């Protein structure tokens, strides 16, 4: 197992290195000249000489590989650079905004897991019943409705019409509900289908049908015997959905006026703040790679079949 963990960590580092090259190159080659943008903000109608002077100050006149190595070295030391829009340290600004986004992402992930697993289990306990049909219809609707439209509908219903919940801002637990539901509903729908299909396969297996034929209740059999078998696919699907939730937070924060790290990225796109874009995308790639690596190791640890495959060198 130790060899497998070391191999997965090495793979994660390699993937992150490739991601850093892709992030730096794509952002650098994106339309727009950072030197021109900074020069125009310093002086309206900046001439060519000022633009070139700013380009030299920012180090944009050096070869691309040299700039990448310098940027990577700064990142390794914890220096993400300076924002072109605010002139502030990117790491400090992200540190200030990240707790808001983390609250949104964690809340949406918990809602997706609880709602998705609950709907899947109910569908398995009452196959072809009202619960099963309702969860299927809800899952289809949830993945079909864009998050910005769903958020607007929830605000119209619960904030404007019923006046039960606040429409915007982070003012306490009541203000978390609508954004977390908006962000986590589609992922919960995906997880509900993963759990439902996995339980359907487990319930149709021989050991489950034998237990039910001997008089054990369906509920007890599903929860005790079949449910543990869907832990690995559910965990794997959840890891993928976390990435979807983080990217979706950009839209949800804009809808509900949350000033988090996701809206910080949106502001950077709007103002072509290239250092912020590079830092944000690299941190997102690092988080996504870390989550998938941890889940990959965890699934091998909790599944005896995968653990045996690792011990035999087959995985």
Secondary structure as UniProt FT lines:
FT   HELIX           2..28
FT   HELIX           34..42
FT   TURN            44..45
FT   HELIX           48..58
FT   TURN            59..61
FT   HELIX           64..76
FT   TURN            77..78
FT   TURN            84..86
FT   HELIX           90..125
FT   TURN            126..128
FT   HELIX           130..144
FT   HELIX           147..154
FT   HELIX           155..161
FT   HELIX           173..203
FT   HELIX           206..213
FT   TURN            214..215
FT   HELIX           218..221
FT   HELIX           222..226
FT   HELIX           227..230
FT   HELIX           231..256
FT   HELIX           261..271
FT   HELIX           274..302
FT   HELIX           304..311
FT   TURN            312..313
//
